[in-house]
Amino acid sequence: MKKSGLLESTRRGYFRITDRGMNVLNKGLARIDVNFLEQFEEFRQFRALKHTKEGEGEIDEGDPEKTPEEALESAYRQLRDNLANDLLQQVKSCSPGLFEKIVVELLVKMGYGGSRQDAGRAIWKNQGRRN
């Protein structure tokens, strides 16, 4: 339901119903299943992505072609890709101010732009210009 835009993650393990989710809830449906969720473009895109990567993260103990290292690498890659997708959704839904803080923090952690204190002064100057 998160991938269809009916729920949004507020923090790890916590979800909030979206306006779209409230509209669906108000319809009084007896059941929400995959067929119902297919009406939402975001869910169809998620399913299409899932089908293109199908089997990548599965550990098949009976597969003689796959070494344990390859199976672990495949599972790691799928977990990393899922995390990246979830993180991207979180960043897309944050406020412009929070996005700016995230970008500055990332640049500082990467070694660009000096210290966090310098970055804070740069943000403050930019906010002063907007007002």
Backbone as XML, in Angstrom:
<?xml version="1.0"?>
<chain id="A" units="angstrom">
  <residue number="1" name="MET">
    <atom name="N" x="0.829" y="-1.192" z="0.000"/>
    <atom name="CA" x="0.000" y="0.000" z="0.000"/>
    <atom name="C" x="0.873" y="1.255" z="0.000"/>
  </residue>
  <residue number="2" name="LYS">
    <atom name="N" x="2.067" y="1.137" z="0.549"/>
    <atom name="CA" x="2.991" y="2.265" z="0.522"/>
    <atom name="C" x="3.415" y="2.564" z="-0.917"/>
  </residue>
  <residue number="3" name="LYS">
    <atom name="N" x="3.687" y="1.528" z="-1.685"/>
    <atom name="CA" x="4.131" y="1.714" z="-3.068"/>
    <atom name="C" x="3.025" y="2.270" z="-3.959"/>
  </residue>
  <residue number="4" name="SER">
    <atom name="N" x="1.782" y="2.172" z="-3.535"/>
    <atom name="CA" x="0.667" y="2.716" z="-4.314"/>
    <atom name="C" x="0.281" y="4.121" z="-3.868"/>
  </residue>
  <residue number="5" name="GLY">
    <atom name="N" x="0.944" y="4.618" z="-2.822"/>
    <atom name="CA" x="0.662" y="5.971" z="-2.354"/>
    <atom name="C" x="-0.496" y="6.057" z="-1.374"/>
  </residue>
  <residue number="6" name="LEU">
    <atom name="N" x="-0.948" y="4.919" z="-0.852"/>
    <atom name="CA" x="-2.035" y="4.933" z="0.119"/>
    <atom name="C" x="-1.510" y="5.208" z="1.529"/>
  </residue>
  <residue number="7" name="LEU">
    <atom name="N" x="-0.270" y="4.811" z="1.777"/>
    <atom name="CA" x="0.381" y="5.042" z="3.056"/>
    <atom name="C" x="1.724" y="5.707" z="2.809"/>
  </residue>
  <residue number="8" name="GLU">
    <atom name="N" x="2.214" y="6.430" z="3.819"/>
    <atom name="CA" x="3.563" y="6.974" z="3.754"/>
    <atom name="C" x="4.266" y="6.635" z="5.050"/>
  </residue>
  <residue number="9" name="SER">
    <atom name="N" x="5.554" y="6.417" z="4.958"/>
    <atom name="CA" x="6.354" y="6.072" z="6.123"/>
    <atom name="C" x="6.770" y="7.356" z="6.825"/>
  </residue>
  <residue number="10" name="THR">
    <atom name="N" x="6.456" y="7.461" z="8.109"/>
    <atom name="CA" x="6.843" y="8.643" z="8.870"/>
    <atom name="C" x="8.187" y="8.448" z="9.549"/>
  </residue>
  <residue number="11" name="ARG">
    <atom name="N" x="8.471" y="7.218" z="9.906"/>
    <atom name="CA" x="9.762" y="6.789" z="10.438"/>
    <atom name="C" x="9.744" y="5.273" z="10.422"/>
  </residue>
  <residue number="12" name="ARG">
    <atom name="N" x="10.830" y="4.677" z="10.783"/>
    <atom name="CA" x="10.925" y="3.229" z="10.686"/>
    <atom name="C" x="9.827" y="2.543" z="11.503"/>
  </residue>
  <residue number="13" name="GLY">
    <atom name="N" x="9.029" y="1.746" z="10.818"/>
    <atom name="CA" x="7.979" y="0.989" z="11.481"/>
    <atom name="C" x="6.681" y="1.753" z="11.717"/>
  </residue>
  <residue number="14" name="TYR">
    <atom name="N" x="6.601" y="3.014" z="11.303"/>
    <atom name="CA" x="5.405" y="3.821" z="11.492"/>
    <atom name="C" x="4.923" y="4.345" z="10.144"/>
  </residue>
  <residue number="15" name="PHE">
    <atom name="N" x="3.611" y="4.301" z="9.970"/>
    <atom name="CA" x="3.026" y="4.744" z="8.713"/>
    <atom name="C" x="1.867" y="5.683" z="8.981"/>
  </residue>
  <residue number="16" name="ARG">
    <atom name="N" x="1.589" y="6.527" z="7.981"/>
    <atom name="CA" x="0.475" y="7.456" z="8.060"/>
    <atom name="C" x="-0.318" y="7.301" z="6.773"/>
  </residue>
  <residue number="17" name="ILE">
    <atom name="N" x="-1.623" y="7.339" z="6.911"/>
    <atom name="CA" x="-2.477" y="7.230" z="5.733"/>
    <atom name="C" x="-2.449" y="8.561" z="4.978"/>
  </residue>
  <residue number="18" name="THR">
    <atom name="N" x="-2.367" y="8.487" z="3.664"/>
    <atom name="CA" x="-2.323" y="9.689" z="2.825"/>
    <atom name="C" x="-3.748" y="10.098" z="2.447"/>
  </residue>
  <residue number="19" name="ASP">
    <atom name="N" x="-3.877" y="11.231" z="1.774"/>
    <atom name="CA" x="-5.196" y="11.662" z="1.291"/>
    <atom name="C" x="-5.775" y="10.619" z="0.341"/>
  </residue>
  <residue number="20" name="ARG">
    <atom name="N" x="-4.917" y="10.082" z="-0.525"/>
    <atom name="CA" x="-5.374" y="9.034" z="-1.442"/>
    <atom name="C" x="-5.863" y="7.820" z="-0.652"/>
  </residue>
  <residue number="21" name="GLY">
    <atom name="N" x="-5.132" y="7.473" z="0.394"/>
    <atom name="CA" x="-5.529" y="6.353" z="1.242"/>
    <atom name="C" x="-6.862" y="6.598" z="1.930"/>
  </residue>
  <residue number="22" name="MET">
    <atom name="N" x="-7.072" y="7.839" z="2.385"/>
    <atom name="CA" x="-8.362" y="8.179" z="3.016"/>
    <atom name="C" x="-9.503" y="8.058" z="2.018"/>
  </residue>
  <residue number="23" name="ASN">
    <atom name="N" x="-9.273" y="8.493" z="0.779"/>
    <atom name="CA" x="-10.309" y="8.367" z="-0.252"/>
    <atom name="C" x="-10.667" y="6.907" z="-0.481"/>
  </residue>
  <residue number="24" name="VAL">
    <atom name="N" x="-9.651" y="6.045" z="-0.524"/>
    <atom name="CA" x="-9.902" y="4.614" z="-0.709"/>
    <atom name="C" x="-10.629" y="4.056" z="0.504"/>
  </residue>
  <residue number="25" name="LEU">
    <atom name="N" x="-10.217" y="4.451" z="1.688"/>
    <atom name="CA" x="-10.849" y="3.975" z="2.919"/>
    <atom name="C" x="-12.321" y="4.383" z="2.976"/>
  </residue>
  <residue number="26" name="ASN">
    <atom name="N" x="-12.622" y="5.595" z="2.534"/>
    <atom name="CA" x="-14.002" y="6.091" z="2.552"/>
    <atom name="C" x="-14.910" y="5.371" z="1.565"/>
  </residue>
  <residue number="27" name="LYS">
    <atom name="N" x="-14.329" y="4.661" z="0.603"/>
    <atom name="CA" x="-15.137" y="3.879" z="-0.339"/>
    <atom name="C" x="-15.746" y="2.657" z="0.318"/>
  </residue>
  <residue number="28" name="GLY">
    <atom name="N" x="-15.227" y="2.272" z="1.478"/>
    <atom name="CA" x="-15.783" y="1.146" z="2.223"/>
    <atom name="C" x="-15.544" y="-0.195" z="1.547"/>
  </residue>
  <residue number="29" name="LEU">
    <atom name="N" x="-14.410" y="-0.358" z="0.935"/>
    <atom name="CA" x="-14.105" y="-1.607" z="0.255"/>
    <atom name="C" x="-13.943" y="-2.743" z="1.254"/>
  </residue>
  <residue number="30" name="ALA">
    <atom name="N" x="-14.372" y="-3.920" z="0.869"/>
    <atom name="CA" x="-14.227" y="-5.085" z="1.732"/>
    <atom name="C" x="-12.804" y="-5.632" z="1.678"/>
  </residue>
  <residue number="31" name="ARG">
    <atom name="N" x="-12.121" y="-5.369" z="0.547"/>
    <atom name="CA" x="-10.798" y="-5.954" z="0.367"/>
    <atom name="C" x="-9.946" y="-5.073" z="-0.545"/>
  </residue>
  <residue number="32" name="ILE">
    <atom name="N" x="-8.683" y="-4.930" z="-0.182"/>
    <atom name="CA" x="-7.717" y="-4.256" z="-1.038"/>
    <atom name="C" x="-6.656" y="-5.291" z="-1.389"/>
  </residue>
  <residue number="33" name="ASP">
    <atom name="N" x="-6.585" y="-5.625" z="-2.656"/>
    <atom name="CA" x="-5.617" y="-6.615" z="-3.099"/>
    <atom name="C" x="-4.774" y="-6.053" z="-4.243"/>
  </residue>
  <residue number="34" name="VAL">
    <atom name="N" x="-3.922" y="-6.894" z="-4.802"/>
    <atom name="CA" x="-3.019" y="-6.462" z="-5.871"/>
    <atom name="C" x="-3.813" y="-5.950" z="-7.071"/>
  </residue>
  <residue number="35" name="ASN">
    <atom name="N" x="-4.897" y="-6.626" z="-7.405"/>
    <atom name="CA" x="-5.713" y="-6.177" z="-8.543"/>
    <atom name="C" x="-6.238" y="-4.763" z="-8.326"/>
  </residue>
  <residue number="36" name="PHE">
    <atom name="N" x="-6.643" y="-4.449" z="-7.112"/>
    <atom name="CA" x="-7.126" y="-3.109" z="-6.796"/>
    <atom name="C" x="-5.985" y="-2.092" z="-6.890"/>
  </residue>
  <residue number="37" name="LEU">
    <atom name="N" x="-4.816" y="-2.456" z="-6.362"/>
    <atom name="CA" x="-3.679" y="-1.537" z="-6.340"/>
    <atom name="C" x="-3.125" y="-1.255" z="-7.730"/>
  </residue>
  <residue number="38" name="GLU">
    <atom name="N" x="-3.395" y="-2.127" z="-8.697"/>
    <atom name="CA" x="-2.914" y="-1.942" z="-10.068"/>
    <atom name="C" x="-3.457" y="-0.660" z="-10.714"/>
  </residue>
  <residue number="39" name="GLN">
    <atom name="N" x="-4.503" y="-0.072" z="-10.164"/>
    <atom name="CA" x="-5.046" y="1.160" z="-10.737"/>
    <atom name="C" x="-4.129" y="2.369" z="-10.516"/>
  </residue>
  <residue number="40" name="PHE">
    <atom name="N" x="-3.174" y="2.238" z="-9.594"/>
    <atom name="CA" x="-2.281" y="3.344" z="-9.272"/>
    <atom name="C" x="-0.974" y="3.203" z="-10.043"/>
  </residue>
  <residue number="41" name="GLU">
    <atom name="N" x="-0.580" y="4.266" z="-10.735"/>
    <atom name="CA" x="0.619" y="4.255" z="-11.585"/>
    <atom name="C" x="1.880" y="3.909" z="-10.789"/>
  </residue>
  <residue number="42" name="GLU">
    <atom name="N" x="2.010" y="4.453" z="-9.584"/>
    <atom name="CA" x="3.195" y="4.184" z="-8.770"/>
    <atom name="C" x="3.333" y="2.697" z="-8.463"/>
  </residue>
  <residue number="43" name="PHE">
    <atom name="N" x="2.204" y="2.048" z="-8.185"/>
    <atom name="CA" x="2.228" y="0.616" z="-7.893"/>
    <atom name="C" x="2.597" y="-0.183" z="-9.130"/>
  </residue>
  <residue number="44" name="ARG">
    <atom name="N" x="2.081" y="0.222" z="-10.288"/>
    <atom name="CA" x="2.425" y="-0.482" z="-11.537"/>
    <atom name="C" x="3.908" y="-0.332" z="-11.844"/>
  </residue>
  <residue number="45" name="GLN">
    <atom name="N" x="4.459" y="0.852" z="-11.599"/>
    <atom name="CA" x="5.897" y="1.050" z="-11.813"/>
    <atom name="C" x="6.710" y="0.178" z="-10.867"/>
  </residue>
  <residue number="46" name="PHE">
    <atom name="N" x="6.288" y="0.106" z="-9.613"/>
    <atom name="CA" x="6.972" y="-0.737" z="-8.630"/>
    <atom name="C" x="6.937" y="-2.194" z="-9.063"/>
  </residue>
  <residue number="47" name="ARG">
    <atom name="N" x="5.785" y="-2.654" z="-9.503"/>
    <atom name="CA" x="5.659" y="-4.052" z="-9.953"/>
    <atom name="C" x="6.514" y="-4.309" z="-11.175"/>
  </residue>
  <residue number="48" name="ALA">
    <atom name="N" x="6.576" y="-3.355" z="-12.094"/>
    <atom name="CA" x="7.397" y="-3.528" z="-13.292"/>
    <atom name="C" x="8.868" y="-3.622" z="-12.908"/>
  </residue>
  <residue number="49" name="LEU">
    <atom name="N" x="9.304" y="-2.798" z="-11.969"/>
    <atom name="CA" x="10.679" y="-2.836" z="-11.498"/>
    <atom name="C" x="10.967" y="-4.171" z="-10.825"/>
  </residue>
  <residue number="50" name="LYS">
    <atom name="N" x="10.019" y="-4.633" z="-10.042"/>
    <atom name="CA" x="10.180" y="-5.899" z="-9.326"/>
    <atom name="C" x="10.321" y="-7.054" z="-10.312"/>
  </residue>
  <residue number="51" name="HIS">
    <atom name="N" x="9.533" y="-7.035" z="-11.382"/>
    <atom name="CA" x="9.588" y="-8.123" z="-12.353"/>
    <atom name="C" x="10.882" y="-8.107" z="-13.150"/>
  </residue>
  <residue number="52" name="THR">
    <atom name="N" x="11.450" y="-6.937" z="-13.393"/>
    <atom name="CA" x="12.704" y="-6.888" z="-14.147"/>
    <atom name="C" x="13.862" y="-7.421" z="-13.319"/>
  </residue>
  <residue number="53" name="LYS">
    <atom name="N" x="13.756" y="-7.315" z="-11.993"/>
    <atom name="CA" x="14.823" y="-7.799" z="-11.116"/>
    <atom name="C" x="14.464" y="-9.138" z="-10.477"/>
  </residue>
  <residue number="54" name="GLU">
    <atom name="N" x="13.391" y="-9.749" z="-10.884"/>
    <atom name="CA" x="12.903" y="-10.964" z="-10.247"/>
    <atom name="C" x="13.989" y="-12.026" z="-10.209"/>
  </residue>
  <residue number="55" name="GLY">
    <atom name="N" x="14.149" y="-12.613" z="-9.065"/>
    <atom name="CA" x="15.123" y="-13.672" z="-8.905"/>
    <atom name="C" x="16.498" y="-13.190" z="-8.492"/>
  </residue>
  <residue number="56" name="GLU">
    <atom name="N" x="16.779" y="-11.920" z="-8.587"/>
    <atom name="CA" x="18.110" y="-11.423" z="-8.251"/>
    <atom name="C" x="18.443" y="-11.615" z="-6.785"/>
  </residue>
  <residue number="57" name="GLY">
    <atom name="N" x="17.475" y="-11.370" z="-5.907"/>
    <atom name="CA" x="17.766" y="-11.426" z="-4.479"/>
    <atom name="C" x="17.393" y="-12.737" z="-3.829"/>
  </residue>
  <residue number="58" name="GLU">
    <atom name="N" x="16.911" y="-13.672" z="-4.596"/>
    <atom name="CA" x="16.495" y="-14.934" z="-4.017"/>
    <atom name="C" x="17.695" y="-15.838" z="-3.844"/>
  </residue>
  <residue number="59" name="ILE">
    <atom name="N" x="17.786" y="-16.467" z="-2.690"/>
    <atom name="CA" x="18.845" y="-17.428" z="-2.436"/>
    <atom name="C" x="18.256" y="-18.804" z="-2.675"/>
  </residue>
  <residue number="60" name="ASP">
    <atom name="N" x="18.726" y="-19.437" z="-3.703"/>
    <atom name="CA" x="18.242" y="-20.758" z="-4.077"/>
    <atom name="C" x="19.317" y="-21.770" z="-3.722"/>
  </residue>
  <residue number="61" name="GLU">
    <atom name="N" x="19.095" y="-22.478" z="-2.609"/>
    <atom name="CA" x="20.105" y="-23.418" z="-2.144"/>
    <atom name="C" x="20.305" y="-24.570" z="-3.114"/>
  </residue>
  <residue number="62" name="GLY">
    <atom name="N" x="19.313" y="-24.851" z="-3.940"/>
    <atom name="CA" x="19.423" y="-25.964" z="-4.874"/>
    <atom name="C" x="20.057" y="-25.581" z="-6.194"/>
  </residue>
  <residue number="63" name="ASP">
    <atom name="N" x="20.446" y="-24.343" z="-6.357"/>
    <atom name="CA" x="21.029" y="-23.884" z="-7.618"/>
    <atom name="C" x="22.532" y="-24.154" z="-7.605"/>
  </residue>
  <residue number="64" name="PRO">
    <atom name="N" x="22.984" y="-25.142" z="-8.377"/>
    <atom name="CA" x="24.410" y="-25.463" z="-8.377"/>
    <atom name="C" x="25.244" y="-24.398" z="-9.096"/>
  </residue>
  <residue number="65" name="GLU">
    <atom name="N" x="24.596" y="-23.529" z="-9.856"/>
    <atom name="CA" x="25.306" y="-22.490" z="-10.600"/>
    <atom name="C" x="25.743" y="-21.342" z="-9.695"/>
  </residue>
  <residue number="66" name="LYS">
    <atom name="N" x="25.061" y="-21.173" z="-8.573"/>
    <atom name="CA" x="25.312" y="-20.027" z="-7.701"/>
    <atom name="C" x="26.136" y="-20.444" z="-6.488"/>
  </residue>
  <residue number="67" name="THR">
    <atom name="N" x="27.261" y="-19.767" z="-6.300"/>
    <atom name="CA" x="28.057" y="-20.021" z="-5.101"/>
    <atom name="C" x="27.430" y="-19.280" z="-3.937"/>
  </residue>
  <residue number="68" name="PRO">
    <atom name="N" x="27.766" y="-19.660" z="-2.711"/>
    <atom name="CA" x="27.224" y="-18.918" z="-1.558"/>
    <atom name="C" x="27.583" y="-17.430" z="-1.610"/>
  </residue>
  <residue number="69" name="GLU">
    <atom name="N" x="28.790" y="-17.119" z="-2.080"/>
    <atom name="CA" x="29.199" y="-15.715" z="-2.180"/>
    <atom name="C" x="28.326" y="-14.961" z="-3.185"/>
  </residue>
  <residue number="70" name="GLU">
    <atom name="N" x="28.012" y="-15.612" z="-4.310"/>
    <atom name="CA" x="27.165" y="-14.980" z="-5.320"/>
    <atom name="C" x="25.747" y="-14.781" z="-4.794"/>
  </residue>
  <residue number="71" name="ALA">
    <atom name="N" x="25.241" y="-15.762" z="-4.047"/>
    <atom name="CA" x="23.902" y="-15.639" z="-3.473"/>
    <atom name="C" x="23.853" y="-14.494" z="-2.469"/>
  </residue>
  <residue number="72" name="LEU">
    <atom name="N" x="24.889" y="-14.388" z="-1.634"/>
    <atom name="CA" x="24.941" y="-13.285" z="-0.667"/>
    <atom name="C" x="25.053" y="-11.943" z="-1.368"/>
  </residue>
  <residue number="73" name="GLU">
    <atom name="N" x="25.883" y="-11.864" z="-2.402"/>
    <atom name="CA" x="26.033" y="-10.617" z="-3.152"/>
    <atom name="C" x="24.714" y="-10.204" z="-3.786"/>
  </residue>
  <residue number="74" name="SER">
    <atom name="N" x="23.997" y="-11.168" z="-4.320"/>
    <atom name="CA" x="22.706" y="-10.893" z="-4.952"/>
    <atom name="C" x="21.690" y="-10.391" z="-3.923"/>
  </residue>
  <residue number="75" name="ALA">
    <atom name="N" x="21.653" y="-11.046" z="-2.767"/>
    <atom name="CA" x="20.728" y="-10.615" z="-1.708"/>
    <atom name="C" x="21.101" y="-9.221" z="-1.209"/>
  </residue>
  <residue number="76" name="TYR">
    <atom name="N" x="22.402" y="-8.963" z="-1.050"/>
    <atom name="CA" x="22.866" y="-7.645" z="-0.621"/>
    <atom name="C" x="22.463" y="-6.579" z="-1.630"/>
  </residue>
  <residue number="77" name="ARG">
    <atom name="N" x="22.630" y="-6.870" z="-2.906"/>
    <atom name="CA" x="22.295" y="-5.907" z="-3.962"/>
    <atom name="C" x="20.798" y="-5.576" z="-3.921"/>
  </residue>
  <residue number="78" name="GLN">
    <atom name="N" x="19.965" y="-6.589" z="-3.718"/>
    <atom name="CA" x="18.534" y="-6.330" z="-3.663"/>
    <atom name="C" x="18.167" y="-5.489" z="-2.437"/>
  </residue>
  <residue number="79" name="LEU">
    <atom name="N" x="18.750" y="-5.803" z="-1.293"/>
    <atom name="CA" x="18.483" y="-5.007" z="-0.087"/>
    <atom name="C" x="18.932" y="-3.563" z="-0.276"/>
  </residue>
  <residue number="80" name="ARG">
    <atom name="N" x="20.111" y="-3.370" z="-0.881"/>
    <atom name="CA" x="20.619" y="-2.028" z="-1.131"/>
    <atom name="C" x="19.709" y="-1.262" z="-2.084"/>
  </residue>
  <residue number="81" name="ASP">
    <atom name="N" x="19.232" y="-1.937" z="-3.138"/>
    <atom name="CA" x="18.337" y="-1.286" z="-4.094"/>
    <atom name="C" x="17.006" y="-0.912" z="-3.444"/>
  </residue>
  <residue number="82" name="ASN">
    <atom name="N" x="16.477" y="-1.794" z="-2.609"/>
    <atom name="CA" x="15.224" y="-1.495" z="-1.902"/>
    <atom name="C" x="15.409" y="-0.311" z="-0.955"/>
  </residue>
  <residue number="83" name="LEU">
    <atom name="N" x="16.530" y="-0.290" z="-0.254"/>
    <atom name="CA" x="16.819" y="0.826" z="0.648"/>
    <atom name="C" x="16.936" y="2.130" z="-0.137"/>
  </residue>
  <residue number="84" name="ALA">
    <atom name="N" x="17.617" y="2.085" z="-1.277"/>
    <atom name="CA" x="17.774" y="3.287" z="-2.106"/>
    <atom name="C" x="16.415" y="3.794" z="-2.574"/>
  </residue>
  <residue number="85" name="ASN">
    <atom name="N" x="15.534" y="2.891" z="-2.987"/>
    <atom name="CA" x="14.199" y="3.304" z="-3.428"/>
    <atom name="C" x="13.401" y="3.919" z="-2.286"/>
  </residue>
  <residue number="86" name="ASP">
    <atom name="N" x="13.456" y="3.298" z="-1.111"/>
    <atom name="CA" x="12.735" y="3.842" z="0.046"/>
    <atom name="C" x="13.297" y="5.204" z="0.449"/>
  </residue>
  <residue number="87" name="LEU">
    <atom name="N" x="14.603" y="5.332" z="0.427"/>
    <atom name="CA" x="15.238" y="6.603" z="0.781"/>
    <atom name="C" x="14.849" y="7.691" z="-0.212"/>
  </residue>
  <residue number="88" name="LEU">
    <atom name="N" x="14.837" y="7.353" z="-1.481"/>
    <atom name="CA" x="14.445" y="8.322" z="-2.504"/>
    <atom name="C" x="13.010" y="8.795" z="-2.276"/>
  </residue>
  <residue number="89" name="GLN">
    <atom name="N" x="12.108" y="7.901" z="-1.932"/>
    <atom name="CA" x="10.727" y="8.283" z="-1.662"/>
    <atom name="C" x="10.642" y="9.218" z="-0.457"/>
  </residue>
  <residue number="90" name="GLN">
    <atom name="N" x="11.444" y="8.933" z="0.576"/>
    <atom name="CA" x="11.456" y="9.797" z="1.758"/>
    <atom name="C" x="11.956" y="11.199" z="1.399"/>
  </residue>
  <residue number="91" name="VAL">
    <atom name="N" x="13.030" y="11.278" z="0.629"/>
    <atom name="CA" x="13.605" y="12.572" z="0.261"/>
    <atom name="C" x="12.637" y="13.348" z="-0.621"/>
  </residue>
  <residue number="92" name="LYS">
    <atom name="N" x="11.962" y="12.663" z="-1.529"/>
    <atom name="CA" x="11.004" y="13.337" z="-2.405"/>
    <atom name="C" x="9.831" y="13.935" z="-1.635"/>
  </residue>
  <residue number="93" name="SER">
    <atom name="N" x="9.508" y="13.332" z="-0.483"/>
    <atom name="CA" x="8.345" y="13.811" z="0.262"/>
    <atom name="C" x="8.707" y="14.809" z="1.367"/>
  </residue>
  <residue number="94" name="CYS">
    <atom name="N" x="9.996" y="15.134" z="1.538"/>
    <atom name="CA" x="10.369" y="16.051" z="2.616"/>
    <atom name="C" x="10.205" y="17.511" z="2.185"/>
  </residue>
  <residue number="95" name="SER">
    <atom name="N" x="10.233" y="18.385" z="3.167"/>
    <atom name="CA" x="10.080" y="19.814" z="2.903"/>
    <atom name="C" x="11.348" y="20.362" z="2.243"/>
  </residue>
  <residue number="96" name="PRO">
    <atom name="N" x="11.244" y="21.504" z="1.557"/>
    <atom name="CA" x="12.436" y="22.097" z="0.942"/>
    <atom name="C" x="13.539" y="22.410" z="1.955"/>
  </residue>
  <residue number="97" name="GLY">
    <atom name="N" x="13.170" y="22.867" z="3.135"/>
    <atom name="CA" x="14.161" y="23.172" z="4.163"/>
    <atom name="C" x="14.915" y="21.933" z="4.614"/>
  </residue>
  <residue number="98" name="LEU">
    <atom name="N" x="14.183" y="20.831" z="4.819"/>
    <atom name="CA" x="14.812" y="19.581" z="5.215"/>
    <atom name="C" x="15.696" y="19.055" z="4.087"/>
  </residue>
  <residue number="99" name="PHE">
    <atom name="N" x="15.233" y="19.192" z="2.852"/>
    <atom name="CA" x="16.027" y="18.759" z="1.705"/>
    <atom name="C" x="17.351" y="19.522" z="1.658"/>
  </residue>
  <residue number="100" name="GLU">
    <atom name="N" x="17.294" y="20.826" z="1.898"/>
    <atom name="CA" x="18.507" y="21.644" z="1.895"/>
    <atom name="C" x="19.472" y="21.176" z="2.986"/>
  </residue>
  <residue number="101" name="LYS">
    <atom name="N" x="18.950" y="20.876" z="4.167"/>
    <atom name="CA" x="19.795" y="20.391" z="5.257"/>
    <atom name="C" x="20.436" y="19.050" z="4.898"/>
  </residue>
  <residue number="102" name="ILE">
    <atom name="N" x="19.665" y="18.173" z="4.260"/>
    <atom name="CA" x="20.190" y="16.864" z="3.851"/>
    <atom name="C" x="21.326" y="17.033" z="2.849"/>
  </residue>
  <residue number="103" name="VAL">
    <atom name="N" x="21.130" y="17.921" z="1.873"/>
    <atom name="CA" x="22.167" y="18.155" z="0.855"/>
    <atom name="C" x="23.426" y="18.713" z="1.493"/>
  </residue>
  <residue number="104" name="VAL">
    <atom name="N" x="23.281" y="19.682" z="2.377"/>
    <atom name="CA" x="24.447" y="20.287" z="3.040"/>
    <atom name="C" x="25.163" y="19.241" z="3.882"/>
  </residue>
  <residue number="105" name="GLU">
    <atom name="N" x="24.420" y="18.456" z="4.622"/>
    <atom name="CA" x="25.028" y="17.410" z="5.455"/>
    <atom name="C" x="25.783" y="16.404" z="4.587"/>
  </residue>
  <residue number="106" name="LEU">
    <atom name="N" x="25.197" y="16.031" z="3.463"/>
    <atom name="CA" x="25.855" y="15.109" z="2.541"/>
    <atom name="C" x="27.151" y="15.696" z="1.989"/>
  </residue>
  <residue number="107" name="LEU">
    <atom name="N" x="27.107" y="16.959" z="1.585"/>
    <atom name="CA" x="28.312" y="17.611" z="1.062"/>
    <atom name="C" x="29.413" y="17.700" z="2.115"/>
  </residue>
  <residue number="108" name="VAL">
    <atom name="N" x="29.032" y="18.022" z="3.340"/>
    <atom name="CA" x="30.017" y="18.109" z="4.425"/>
    <atom name="C" x="30.617" y="16.728" z="4.678"/>
  </residue>
  <residue number="109" name="LYS">
    <atom name="N" x="29.787" y="15.684" z="4.720"/>
    <atom name="CA" x="30.282" y="14.326" z="4.960"/>
    <atom name="C" x="31.193" y="13.857" z="3.831"/>
  </residue>
  <residue number="110" name="MET">
    <atom name="N" x="30.961" y="14.357" z="2.616"/>
    <atom name="CA" x="31.801" y="13.987" z="1.480"/>
    <atom name="C" x="33.088" y="14.803" z="1.430"/>
  </residue>
  <residue number="111" name="GLY">
    <atom name="N" x="33.213" y="15.783" z="2.322"/>
    <atom name="CA" x="34.428" y="16.571" z="2.383"/>
    <atom name="C" x="34.380" y="17.857" z="1.580"/>
  </residue>
  <residue number="112" name="TYR">
    <atom name="N" x="33.224" y="18.226" z="1.084"/>
    <atom name="CA" x="33.081" y="19.472" z="0.329"/>
    <atom name="C" x="32.510" y="20.557" z="1.228"/>
  </residue>
  <residue number="113" name="GLY">
    <atom name="N" x="32.887" y="21.787" z="0.985"/>
    <atom name="CA" x="32.231" y="22.907" z="1.646"/>
    <atom name="C" x="32.694" y="23.218" z="3.036"/>
  </residue>
  <residue number="114" name="GLY">
    <atom name="N" x="33.796" y="22.653" z="3.472"/>
    <atom name="CA" x="34.312" y="22.998" z="4.791"/>
    <atom name="C" x="33.601" y="22.260" z="5.905"/>
  </residue>
  <residue number="115" name="SER">
    <atom name="N" x="33.345" y="22.959" z="6.995"/>
    <atom name="CA" x="32.735" y="22.341" z="8.176"/>
    <atom name="C" x="31.220" y="22.531" z="8.164"/>
  </residue>
  <residue number="116" name="ARG">
    <atom name="N" x="30.582" y="21.881" z="9.098"/>
    <atom name="CA" x="29.134" y="22.022" z="9.247"/>
    <atom name="C" x="28.792" y="23.451" z="9.671"/>
  </residue>
  <residue number="117" name="GLN">
    <atom name="N" x="29.672" y="24.059" z="10.451"/>
    <atom name="CA" x="29.454" y="25.444" z="10.884"/>
    <atom name="C" x="29.478" y="26.382" z="9.668"/>
  </residue>
  <residue number="118" name="ASP">
    <atom name="N" x="30.447" y="26.187" z="8.754"/>
    <atom name="CA" x="30.496" y="26.999" z="7.532"/>
    <atom name="C" x="29.241" y="26.790" z="6.698"/>
  </residue>
  <residue number="119" name="ALA">
    <atom name="N" x="28.822" y="25.546" z="6.604"/>
    <atom name="CA" x="27.628" y="25.231" z="5.822"/>
    <atom name="C" x="26.402" y="25.896" z="6.442"/>
  </residue>
  <residue number="120" name="GLY">
    <atom name="N" x="26.331" y="25.898" z="7.781"/>
    <atom name="CA" x="25.211" y="26.542" z="8.461"/>
    <atom name="C" x="25.147" y="28.030" z="8.177"/>
  </residue>
  <residue number="121" name="ARG">
    <atom name="N" x="26.312" y="28.663" z="8.115"/>
    <atom name="CA" x="26.330" y="30.086" z="7.779"/>
    <atom name="C" x="25.864" y="30.314" z="6.346"/>
  </residue>
  <residue number="122" name="ALA">
    <atom name="N" x="26.247" y="29.420" z="5.434"/>
    <atom name="CA" x="25.826" y="29.555" z="4.032"/>
    <atom name="C" x="24.318" y="29.401" z="3.910"/>
  </residue>
  <residue number="123" name="ILE">
    <atom name="N" x="23.757" y="28.472" z="4.641"/>
    <atom name="CA" x="22.304" y="28.280" z="4.608"/>
    <atom name="C" x="21.611" y="29.513" z="5.158"/>
  </residue>
  <residue number="124" name="TRP">
    <atom name="N" x="22.113" y="30.021" z="6.275"/>
    <atom name="CA" x="21.488" y="31.185" z="6.897"/>
    <atom name="C" x="21.506" y="32.376" z="5.948"/>
  </residue>
  <residue number="125" name="LYS">
    <atom name="N" x="22.615" y="32.569" z="5.229"/>
    <atom name="CA" x="22.706" y="33.675" z="4.266"/>
    <atom name="C" x="21.662" y="33.480" z="3.179"/>
  </residue>
  <residue number="126" name="ASN">
    <atom name="N" x="21.533" y="32.266" z="2.673"/>
    <atom name="CA" x="20.559" y="32.004" z="1.598"/>
    <atom name="C" x="19.128" y="32.218" z="2.091"/>
  </residue>
  <residue number="127" name="GLN">
    <atom name="N" x="18.851" y="31.816" z="3.313"/>
    <atom name="CA" x="17.496" y="32.007" z="3.837"/>
    <atom name="C" x="17.214" y="33.488" z="4.010"/>
  </residue>
  <residue number="128" name="GLY">
    <atom name="N" x="18.212" y="34.255" z="4.390"/>
    <atom name="CA" x="18.025" y="35.697" z="4.549"/>
    <atom name="C" x="17.699" y="36.365" z="3.228"/>
  </residue>
  <residue number="129" name="ARG">
    <atom name="N" x="18.260" y="35.871" z="2.134"/>
    <atom name="CA" x="18.004" y="36.449" z="0.818"/>
    <atom name="C" x="16.602" y="36.155" z="0.310"/>
  </residue>
  <residue number="130" name="ARG">
    <atom name="N" x="16.072" y="35.015" z="0.729"/>
    <atom name="CA" x="14.718" y="34.651" z="0.271"/>
    <atom name="C" x="13.642" y="35.513" z="0.888"/>
  </residue>
  <residue number="131" name="ASN">
    <atom name="N" x="13.902" y="35.986" z="2.091"/>
    <atom name="CA" x="12.850" y="36.726" z="2.808"/>
    <atom name="C" x="12.702" y="38.121" z="2.331"/>
  </residue>
</chain>
